[in-house]
C-alpha cells in the first residue's frame, strides 16, 4: 500500500494501470493518492510514452521524463509483452487479484489482444474495467486517434476561447486529457461503491469535456445562443473580466449591483453609477468595452496586487493574474501541503517536487509515499506474488516477455 494514511478512502483497492501519456495515468494518479495500490503495466523496453516527454531532455533520455513524473508517483511498475501468450497469461492472473483495470488504447485493441472486457471479466466478474478514449467505444469517430488538441477543437472549446483577433484558441494546458482523467477517476470511485461490483466504464474525452461546458452548451440547447469568443471578458456580467493595471492584469468580478457600486466608489468613479450607459446590469453588458476603458483610467495608476487586496477587502472579488512560478510560491499553496518533495529519486539521482491532488480529507491532503517508478522496477515482486518462480521469470526475461 503506497499511502501515508492507513484509512485512505481507497485503501485495499488494487488498480491495474495499462495507460499511456496523460488521461489514463492522470486518472490512476488520483486513485493512487486516494489510497489505491496502482500497478502500472508497461511495454517491455520502452514503457509509457510519457517517459520520453517533458521540458527536460536529460530526464526524457533517462526514461523519466517530466510528463511521466507528473502523474505516476506512488505507482509500482512492471513490464509485460501483451502480444506474447505468456504476457497475456500473466496479465490474466493479475486481473484475478485486481479490483480495477484502466486502459486507454484505441477501441478494439484489447479485444484483438484477447484481453477485452468480456474475457477479463469472465476471469474476475467483480472487475471494474475502465476504457478511456478520445470519442468513446462506438460512434462514427470511435476509431480516430485523439490527442488533447484534437478534442479541444472538436468539442467547441477552441471556438469559444480567445477573441475575434486571436481565436479559435487552444487552452494553455491539456484540459481535455485532464478532464477525461478526472471523469474516469470519478466513475471508478463510484463503481467501487456499487453493491454488486463489476462493470465496464466507457469514458470519452469528448463527452467529458462537453459535460464540463454546462453553461456554454445549455445556452445553445435551451436559449439558442451560439457561443462567442469573449477573450478575458465574462459574457454573463460587467464589469467582469481582466483589467489592465500599472504592472499587469487584475481579474475583477463585480457581478452584483452592490459590487458594481462598491467598485465604482472605491475607484472614485461614482459618476459612472448615474450614467445611463451603465445603470443596469444589461446596460453594463451592452457597453462593457466602454466601461472597461473608463475603469482602466484609474486601475492603470497602481499595481494589480494592490487593487486586488483593496477590492477583496470591501467585498469585490478580485485577483491579480499570476504566472505558474508565482502561484506555486504563494503561501496559499505552500501552506496547504499541496506540494510533495521526493528526495534522491531512483533513476534521477536528484530531488523532485510534485503536485498532490486537489482535495483534503478532515484537514489532511492524501499523499503517496513513493516517487514515480523506474521502468519495470517491481516486475519480479509482482509476478512472484502471483505464483511465478525465479526460473519462470528468467525465461520470460530472456525471451522478451518481461
N, C-alpha and C positions, 0 to 999 in steps of 0.2 A: 504494500500500500504506500503510495507516494504523496501523502499529505501530512501536514503538521498536526492536524486535529483528528482524533480518532472518531469523533462524532460528526465528521463531514457529511453533508447530505447524501452523497452517492457512495459512501463507504461500503465496500463489499461488492461493488459492481465492476465487472470486467468488460472492457471495451476493446475490440479489435479494430485498429485504425489502418485501413488499406488505402488511405487517401494521399493525394499529392498537392503540393503548392500552397493553396490558401483556404478555400471554402471548407473542405473537409478537415484539414489539420486544425483550422480555427475552431470548428465545432468540437473536435475532440480535445482541444486545448481548454475549452470551457469545462468540459466534463472532467478532465484531469484535476483542474483547480477545485472542482466541487467534490473531489474525493474519489473519483473512479480510478481503477487501475487501467491504464491505457497501454496496450501493446501495439506498437507501430510495426506493421508488416511491410517491409520494403523490398524493392527489387534487388537481386543479387548484384553486387559490384557497383551499382550507381545510386540506389536509394531514391528518396524523394527528390524530384527535380529542384525543389526549393533549396536543397543543399548547395546548389551551384549558383544561387541568385542572391543579389543584395548589393549594397553600396560599397562593400569592402572586397576587392578582387582576391586579396590574400586569403581571407576566410572562405570565399567561394571555392578557391583552388584546393582547400583542405577538406571540402565536402561538409563544411559547417557554415554555409552562407547565412548572412543576417536574416534573409527571408525565412530560412529554416529555424534559426534560433528563436525568432519572434513568437512562434506558436507551437513549440514542441517540448518545452520544459516539462519535467515530471513524467515523461513517457519512457517506456522501455522500447528498445529497437531490436528487431530480429529480421533476418533476410530469408526470403523463400522464392524459389523459381516456380511460379504458379503455372508455368507451361509444362512442367515436368510432373509425371504421375506421382512421384514421391512428395513433391511440393504440395500438390493438391491434397494428398492424403494427410500431410502434416497440418494443413490449414483445417481440414475437416475434423481432425482430432481436437484441434484447438477450439474450434467452434463449439464443441460439446461442453467446453468449460466456460463459455462466454455468455454474457447477457446481451451484448450489443455488437453488431458489426457495421462499420461505416465504410462506404466506398464512393468514389467519385469518378469512376470510369465512364466512358460513353455508354449509353443504354445498349444492352445486349452483350457487352464484353464479358461480364461474369457468367452469363449463360453459355457463351461459346467456350469458356474455360471449363464448363461443367461444374461451376461453383455459384450458380444463380440462387436466388432466394428460395425457390421450391426445393432444391437439393439440400441447401444448408439448413432449412427449417424442418426438413424431414429428419436430419441428424439431431436437431435441437428445436423442438416445436415452440419453446419459450424464447427463442432468439428474436431480438428486435433487429431487423435488417433495414438499414437506412441507406438509400441511394441518393446522392446529391448530383445533380446535373444542371446544365445551363437552362434547358427548356422543359425538363420533365421526361418521364419514361415513354410518353406517347405524344401524338400530335405531329403536324407536318414539319416542325423544326427539330423534332426529338434527336435526330442523328447528327445534327450540326455540331461542329466543335464550338465551344463557348468559352471565351475569356471575359474578364470583368468589363472591359471596354465595349465588347460586343453587346453585353447585357445592358450596360448603361445606355447605349444607343437604341437598342430595340425596345426598352421599357418606357421611353419618353423622358427619362431623367435628363439626358443631354439636351433635348429640345426645350426643357424648362429651365435650363441652367445658363448663366451668363446674361448678357443683354443683347440689344439689337446689333451692337458692334462686335461683340466677342462670341456670342453663342451661334449654334449649339456648342456647349462646352462640357467637357468631362469633369466630374467631381474629382478633386485633387488627391483622393486615395481610393483604393479598390472597394468601393461601397457595396457593389453587388456581391462580390465574394464574401465580404464580411457579413452582410445581412443574410445571405444564404446559409453561412455557417451558424449564425445565431438562431435562425429558424430551425435548422437541423437539431441543434442542441436543445432548444425548447421542446421540439416534437419528441425527441428521445427521452427527455426528462419526464414528459407527460406519459409516454408509453411505459416507462418503468413503473409508473404508479397504477397501471391498469390492473384490475382484479384478475383477469385472465391474461397474463403476459405473453407476448409474442405477436408480431405483426410485421408488415412491410411498409416502410415510410418512403414516399416519393417526394423529395424536395427539389423544386425547380427554382433556380436563382431568379429567373424572370418573374415567376409568381411571387416569390418572396419580396422582391423589390417593389412590385406593384402593390402588394399588401401594405407596405410602409408609406405609400404615396396617397394615404387616405383622403386628405382634403383635395389634392390636385385631381385625383381620379373621380371623386364624388362631385366636385364642382362641374365636371363634364357630364357624368352619368345622370345627375339629378338636375343641375342647372343649365346644362348645355354650353358651359363656358370652356372653350379650348384653352389650355394652359398657355400663358405668355411668358416670355423671358423678362424678368424684372430685375436682374442683376442683384445688387445688395438691398433693394427695396422690398419691404414686406407688403404685398399687394392687398392684404386684408385691413391695413390701418395706416395712418400717417399722423404725425411723423414717426416712422418706424423703419429703421434701416441703418446703414453705415454713413457716418458724417465725418467730414474732414476736420481735423484739429491741427494744432501747430506742428505736431510731430508724427501724425499718423491718423488712423481711423478710430472712431468710437462708435459702437453699436448703441442705439437708443431705441427703446420700445415704449413710446408713450401711447399705448393702445386705448386707454380710457380717457374720457373727457377730463377727469380730475388730474390725471397725469399730464395731459397736454397743458392744462392751466399751470400746474406746478413748474413744468419745464419753461414755459414762456416767461413766467415771473422770475425764475432763477436766472435766466439769461438776460433779464431786464428788457424783454421784448413783449411786455404786456399789451402793447399796441396791436399785436397780431391777434389777440383774443377777440377784438371787436371788428376785425377786418372781415367783411362778408365772404372773402375768398376762403376763410379758414374757420368759419363759425361752427359748422357741424362736422361730424366725422366724415360724411360723404363729401363735403366741401373740401376738406383737407386731402382726402384721397384724390379728388379730381385735380387738385392743384399742388400735388406733392412735390414736384420738382422746384416750383417757385418757392414753396415753403422751405424746402431743403436749403436753397440758396440764402434765404433770409436768416435761417438759424446758423448757417456756417459763417456769416459775417461776424458772429460772436464766438462760435466754437473754435475758429482758426486762431484765436488770440492766445490760447493756452493749450497745454498738453492733454492728450486723451485721458491719461490716468487720473489727472486732477478732476476733469469733468466727471469721469465715471464715479470716483469716490464721492463727490458732492451730490450728484444726481441720485445715487443709490441712497444716500443719507436722508434725502427728502421724499423718497418713495417713487422715484422714476427709474425703472430698470435700465441699466447701462453697463457697458463693459468695453474696455479697450480691446482692440483686435490684436491678439498676441501671435507670435510665431511659436513653433514647437519647442525650441530651447527655452523660451520664456515661460511657457505654461508648465513645463516639466520641472523647472527650478522654483516654481511658486510654492509657498507654504501650504496652499490649498491642496496641492498634490503631494508634496514631500511629507506633510504632516498626517496623511491618512493611509500610510502603509501601502501605497499603490505600486511602488517600485520595489523589485527584489534584486538583491545583489548576490551573484554566484561567484565564489572565489575559485580561481585557477581551474577553469572548466576543462575537463579532459578533451583532447583534440584541438584545443585552442591555446592552452597554457597561458591563459590570461583571465582576468576578471571580466564579467559582463553584467550589465543591468538590464532587466526585462520588466515589462508591464504585467501586472496581475489582472484579474477580471474586475469588472465594474460594479461589483456588489459586495456588501458586507453583511454578515450574519451575527446578530447580537453584538454589534460593535467590533467584530473581527473580520478581517478580509481573508477568505480561503486562499491557501497557497500550497503549491507543491514544494517539496524539499530537494528535488534533484534537478540538475541542469539538463538542457537538451542532450540527447544521447549521441554518441559516436555510432556510425552505421554498423548495425549488427552486433552491438556490444552484449546483448542479452540472449542471443540466439541459442546458445548451448544450454543456458539455465532454463529457458522456457521449454525447449524440446525435451530436456531431461525430465522436467516435471510432468510431461505427458507420456512418458514411457520410452523415450528413445535412449539407446545405450551409447556409450562412447564409440564403439565400433560403427554403429549406425551413422552417427554424426560425422565420423571421419570419412566414411564412404560418401556421404551426401556432400561433404565439403569438397572432396577431391573431384567429384563429378558435377560441381556447379549447382547443386540443388539448394545449398545454403552458402 
